[in-house]
Amino acid sequence: MIVMFRLSMIISCIFMTNTAMEENLASNLIDTTSDLSDFDKYAVTCYICVNVSDNLVCNQFAIDRPCKPGETFCHTLHIMDSKGTSVLVNKKCTTEKECQRNKVGCVEIDAQMMCVSCCDQNYCNVNVPTNSSTAIFDDKISKMRMLAKNLFREREKALTTTIKESKAAKSPSSWWKSLFLAHFLFVLVAGT
């Protein structure tokens, strides 16, 4: 009677372990999917001002709140007169579509210099661009986010494959392997 009780305990432990592993893998898969959606909610915080004549004034009175989801870049437009004095400063949150490498830089128009820069880090637009070396396109965070998102996708694929393999392992041949293991353990326990 004691031997049969031990055998039933061993068999139930084997099946409970398989079920627990499958549930754990499934819950990890769900967590990964929610992680992916968090990437799309990412927003940066930028200095925001419209039609201000000076960068210092802009930064002192700028609106300080995170940008809307999808607005992952800080855009800065700076116009200077022929002496290099600021005439206009505009700072805003914007999308990747508006902030592209080919849309930044400086151009001279009617004795004024107009410079545009884009960056994707919190408060990265604290300074205004004044020449071609400071009118830059900086997308370090966007590149890291994309890399991390791709890594999460790969992890999700691996977990999905593992869950499918785990379900396939519950086939009759796997059941016989478990039964053989239980029989072996039974013989081992019965011998003690």
Number of C-alpha atoms within 10 A of each C-alpha: 6 8 13 11 9 15 20 14 12 17 17 12 13 15 13 12 11 15 15 11 13 18 13 12 17 16 12 15 19 12 12 17 14 10 14 17 11 11 15 13 12 16 21 23 23 30 27 24 21 13 13 19 17 18 20 14 12 20 20 10 12 18 15 13 11 17 22 15 14 16 22 28 33 29 26 29 23 27 26 20 16 13 9 12 14 20 17 17 25 21 28 21 27 23 18 17 8 13 25 16 14 7 14 21 21 22 13 13 11 7 10 17 21 23 25 26 29 30 27 28 19 18 17 19 24 17 15 24 24 22 17 14 9 16 22 19 20 19 19 11 16 17 12 11 15 12 12 14 18 13 13 16 16 12 16 19 13 13 19 16 12 15 19 12 12 16 13 12 13 15 10 10 11 12 13 12 11 16 14 12 15 20 15 13 16 18 13 10 12 13 8 5
